Amino acid sequence: MYQIIIGDDDQSFLKEAAVETAALMEHNGIRQGIDYELLTFNEPQRLIDYLHQNKDACQLLMLDVEFGSKNGLAIMKELREQELKCSLIYLTNYRDYVYDCFDTQPLYYMLKPIDWQKLGDVILKNYHEHYQGSKLNLKLSGKHVMLAYDDIYALEATSHKVCIWLKDSQLAWNGTLSAIEQHLPSHLFCRCHNSFLVNLTHIQELDRKEIKMDNGARFPVSKRLYATALRQYFAYLKN
């Protein structure tokens, strides 16, 4: 899930930024709780503690330069040294820091009052470039649905449909397995059987007859495709 974090000690601005960001995402069909998550922090230490523990969860951080008793640039310098890799946008009243922020690798430096349309363009571009590319766009029951690759365990060809196996449920897509295979990254998905594609990231065991997934599901392996599936799995583990 694409996680957005906003850090600002001004409660009024923090609320406005959250409302504007949520409205932008909803307007573009990006659903809160499904496609993205939005967190806000008005105390710098709470934000720092969260990112120390969840540095891989955040995709976009929007941060005030003067954040309570702390300097946002100093916060980010420390977090970057600890390999925080999320995209960063500074939202600030202070023009003077613009030349000092480059070491923290910001995506954008924006002065308040915020041009929400411009900020929206930056957020959407970041979302499409760095997150949407890790999802499969399908039309299910007349609606466009984005499925994160990591949420897909396997895909099974059935009569004129493809069953999409998720962790605890299944979805049905009108189409062929070959058609959907063209839109899946080959380094993450392999065909282990004429009727099955499996997600390599969720394989727990693989032998000549079947694959066991980390949720307990089992899928068949054909004699013809065993060697290919094994080779792809070893390549995935190596990388």
TORTI-405528 format. One line per field, with one value per residue (C-alpha): x, y, z; residue in one letter; chain. Coordinates in Angstrom, 3 decimals, always signed. Each point is the difference from the previous one (the first is absolute). Example, Ala and Ser with C-alpha at 12.3 -4.5 7.8 and 13.67 -1.06 7.14 Angstrom:
BEGIN
u <- (+12.300_+1.370)
v <- (-4.500_+3.440)
w <- (+7.800_-0.660)
rest <- (A_S)
kette <- (A_A)
This chain:
BEGIN
u <- (+0.000_+1.223_+0.529_-0.011_+1.188_-0.434_+2.029_-0.808_-0.439_-2.707_-3.188_-2.125_+2.351_+0.411_-3.761_-0.260_+2.865_-1.606_-3.392_+1.518_+2.153_-2.924_-2.189_+2.694_+0.411_-3.748_-0.487_+2.485_-1.593_+2.683_-1.785_+0.993_+0.499_+0.330_+2.460_+1.555_+0.304_+0.273_+1.653_+0.540_+2.384_+0.060_+2.893_+3.460_+1.136_-3.091_+0.717_+3.673_-0.849_-2.561_+2.421_+2.779_-2.305_-1.754_+2.530_-1.031_-3.729_+0.049_+0.036_-0.511_+0.836_-1.193_+1.890_+0.145_+3.520_-0.515_-1.786_-0.677_+3.288_+1.843_+1.326_-1.512_+3.251_+1.852_-2.709_+0.278_+3.792_-0.057_-2.736_+1.735_+3.159_-2.140_-1.096_-3.474_-0.728_-3.428_-0.663_+0.110_-1.834_+0.725_-2.992_+1.212_-0.268_+3.771_+1.626_+3.501_+0.421_-0.478_+3.749_+0.742_-2.435_+1.657_+1.970_-3.303_-1.056_-3.359_-2.447_-1.340_+0.294_-3.289_-0.753_-3.162_-2.711_-0.021_-1.093_-2.096_-0.378_+3.772_+0.556_-2.618_+1.872_+3.215_-1.730_-1.757_+3.173_+1.827_-2.828_-0.127_+3.781_+0.942_-3.022_-2.647_+2.602_-0.030_-3.694_-2.189_-2.841_-3.040_-3.650_-2.080_-3.809_+0.031_+2.492_+3.723_+1.852_+3.671_+1.504_+3.459_+2.218_+0.844_-3.697_-0.269_+0.982_-0.916_-2.114_-1.937_-1.542_-3.566_-2.795_+0.249_+1.183_+3.067_-0.281_+2.270_+1.092_+0.573_+1.097_-3.471_-2.308_-0.362_-1.067_-1.250_+1.172_-1.512_+2.959_+2.802_+3.061_+2.247_-1.493_+0.539_+3.485_+1.205_-0.648_+1.820_+3.751_+1.811_+2.412_-2.943_-2.387_+0.675_-2.165_+0.278_-2.851_-1.959_-2.849_+1.951_+2.242_+1.435_+1.586_+3.611_+0.046_-2.542_+1.482_+0.857_+0.805_+0.426_+0.358_-0.695_-3.721_-1.184_+0.764_-0.930_-0.592_+0.599_-3.763_-0.312_-1.469_+1.353_+0.218_+1.028_+3.298_+0.038_+2.834_+0.591_+0.345_+1.741_+3.540_-1.021_-1.841_+2.926_+2.444_-2.158_-0.397_+3.753_+0.563_-2.525_+1.721_+3.410_-1.147)
v <- (+0.000_+3.510_+1.703_+3.801_+1.697_+3.695_+1.544_+3.535_+1.556_+2.381_-1.942_+2.156_-0.454_-3.712_-0.505_+2.045_-1.934_-3.323_+1.060_+1.347_-3.106_-2.372_+1.980_-0.137_-3.753_-0.648_+2.231_-2.159_-3.290_-0.859_-1.465_+0.611_-3.218_-1.982_+1.817_+2.389_+0.834_+3.509_+0.682_+3.363_+1.007_+3.309_-0.946_-0.560_-2.704_-2.123_+0.242_-0.871_-2.999_-1.241_+0.257_-1.709_-2.980_+0.130_+1.461_-2.311_+0.730_+3.664_+0.941_+3.782_+2.322_+3.624_+1.855_+3.483_+1.463_+1.545_-2.888_+0.893_+0.057_-1.824_+0.877_-2.070_-0.076_-1.394_-2.613_-1.092_-0.039_-2.469_-2.109_-0.082_-1.238_-2.825_-0.780_+1.518_-0.093_+1.600_+2.988_+3.322_+3.300_+2.969_+2.226_+3.161_+3.719_+0.391_+0.723_+0.179_-3.771_-0.840_-0.216_-1.964_-2.838_-1.751_-2.468_-1.454_-0.782_+1.797_-0.504_+3.544_+3.086_+1.867_+3.267_+0.687_+0.960_-3.231_-0.157_-3.136_-0.628_+0.085_-2.225_-2.374_-0.281_-0.871_-2.619_-1.654_-0.144_-1.619_-2.471_-1.062_-0.233_-1.704_-1.937_-0.593_-1.822_-2.725_-0.689_-1.771_+2.028_-2.150_+0.571_-2.096_+0.132_+3.197_+1.794_+0.654_-1.642_+0.348_-3.133_+0.222_-2.780_-0.994_-0.643_-2.524_-3.550_-1.794_+0.192_-2.993_-0.515_-1.235_-0.200_+3.333_+1.757_+0.485_-0.650_+2.397_-1.556_+2.524_-0.840_-0.808_+0.378_-0.295_+2.339_-0.907_+1.859_-0.490_-0.820_-2.456_-0.846_+0.795_+3.485_+0.850_-1.539_+2.717_+2.628_-1.797_+0.400_-3.230_+0.411_-0.304_-2.436_-3.342_-2.528_-3.283_-1.720_+0.631_+1.310_+1.758_+3.003_+0.433_+2.918_-0.918_+2.250_-2.210_-3.426_-1.977_-3.365_-1.184_-3.593_-1.966_-0.339_+3.104_+3.413_+0.882_+3.692_+1.878_+0.176_-3.787_-0.101_-2.670_+0.144_-2.720_-0.120_-1.681_-2.265_+2.162_+3.268_-1.198_+0.815_+3.462_+0.782_-1.203_+2.111_+3.126_-0.629_-0.337_+3.173_+1.822_-1.227_+1.004_+3.555)
w <- (+0.000_-0.863_+3.361_+0.263_+3.194_+0.795_+2.827_+1.167_+3.442_-1.253_+0.732_-2.285_-2.953_+0.739_-0.184_-3.212_-1.624_+0.906_-1.398_-3.240_-0.497_+0.603_-2.408_-2.675_+0.296_+0.009_-3.037_-1.897_+1.027_+2.574_+3.004_+3.585_+1.918_-3.226_-2.266_+2.498_+3.691_+1.477_+3.370_+1.716_+2.799_+1.863_+2.296_-1.525_+2.408_-0.669_-3.729_+0.480_+2.188_-2.533_-2.930_+1.954_+0.453_-3.389_-2.411_-2.840_+0.356_-1.020_-3.707_+0.307_+2.894_+0.020_+2.700_+1.526_+0.083_+3.447_+1.690_+3.619_+1.917_-2.776_-3.429_-2.796_-1.948_+3.010_+0.487_-3.606_-0.002_+2.884_-1.580_-3.392_+1.740_+1.356_-3.574_-0.007_-3.749_-0.294_-2.244_+1.850_-0.440_+2.254_+0.795_+1.709_+0.677_-0.310_-3.347_+1.536_+0.362_-3.654_-0.750_+3.171_-0.640_-2.959_+2.151_+1.168_-3.602_-0.110_-2.817_+0.380_+2.218_+0.219_+1.762_+1.984_-0.744_-1.970_-3.613_+0.474_-3.719_-0.471_+3.023_-1.364_-3.294_+1.876_+2.158_-2.940_-2.067_+2.903_+0.549_-3.645_-0.419_+3.243_+1.132_-2.644_-2.081_+2.658_-0.544_-2.518_-1.519_-0.798_-0.761_+2.389_+0.064_-2.051_+2.249_-0.392_+2.891_+0.899_+1.556_+1.547_-1.351_+3.563_+0.716_-2.853_+0.932_-3.216_-3.136_-1.298_-3.419_+0.308_-2.586_-1.883_+3.172_+2.174_+3.723_+1.900_+3.282_+2.793_+3.546_+1.308_-2.992_-3.786_-2.783_-3.483_-3.115_-3.448_-2.204_-0.618_+2.044_-2.974_-0.296_+3.643_+0.015_-2.390_+2.686_+2.815_+0.714_-0.883_+2.920_+2.426_-1.713_-1.634_-1.802_+1.858_-1.847_-3.177_+2.161_+2.784_+0.553_+3.499_+1.826_+0.816_+3.067_+1.788_-0.766_+3.119_-1.593_-3.583_-1.172_-3.179_+0.659_+1.828_+1.472_+3.565_+0.671_+3.241_+0.649_-0.238_-3.524_-2.354_-3.797_-2.489_-1.869_-3.409_-1.052_-3.078_+1.951_+3.174_-1.159_-1.211_+3.226_+2.093_-2.008_+0.404_+3.722_+0.535_-2.019_+2.222_+3.186_-1.329_-0.696)
rest <- (M_Y_Q_I_I_I_G_D_D_D_Q_S_F_L_K_E_A_A_V_E_T_A_A_L_M_E_H_N_G_I_R_Q_G_I_D_Y_E_L_L_T_F_N_E_P_Q_R_L_I_D_Y_L_H_Q_N_K_D_A_C_Q_L_L_M_L_D_V_E_F_G_S_K_N_G_L_A_I_M_K_E_L_R_E_Q_E_L_K_C_S_L_I_Y_L_T_N_Y_R_D_Y_V_Y_D_C_F_D_T_Q_P_L_Y_Y_M_L_K_P_I_D_W_Q_K_L_G_D_V_I_L_K_N_Y_H_E_H_Y_Q_G_S_K_L_N_L_K_L_S_G_K_H_V_M_L_A_Y_D_D_I_Y_A_L_E_A_T_S_H_K_V_C_I_W_L_K_D_S_Q_L_A_W_N_G_T_L_S_A_I_E_Q_H_L_P_S_H_L_F_C_R_C_H_N_S_F_L_V_N_L_T_H_I_Q_E_L_D_R_K_E_I_K_M_D_N_G_A_R_F_P_V_S_K_R_L_Y_A_T_A_L_R_Q_Y_F_A_Y_L_K_N)
kette <- (A_A_A_A_A_A_A_A_A_A_A_A_A_A_A_A_A_A_A_A_A_A_A_A_A_A_A_A_A_A_A_A_A_A_A_A_A_A_A_A_A_A_A_A_A_A_A_A_A_A_A_A_A_A_A_A_A_A_A_A_A_A_A_A_A_A_A_A_A_A_A_A_A_A_A_A_A_A_A_A_A_A_A_A_A_A_A_A_A_A_A_A_A_A_A_A_A_A_A_A_A_A_A_A_A_A_A_A_A_A_A_A_A_A_A_A_A_A_A_A_A_A_A_A_A_A_A_A_A_A_A_A_A_A_A_A_A_A_A_A_A_A_A_A_A_A_A_A_A_A_A_A_A_A_A_A_A_A_A_A_A_A_A_A_A_A_A_A_A_A_A_A_A_A_A_A_A_A_A_A_A_A_A_A_A_A_A_A_A_A_A_A_A_A_A_A_A_A_A_A_A_A_A_A_A_A_A_A_A_A_A_A_A_A_A_A_A_A_A_A_A_A_A_A_A_A_A_A_A_A_A_A_A_A_A_A_A_A_A)
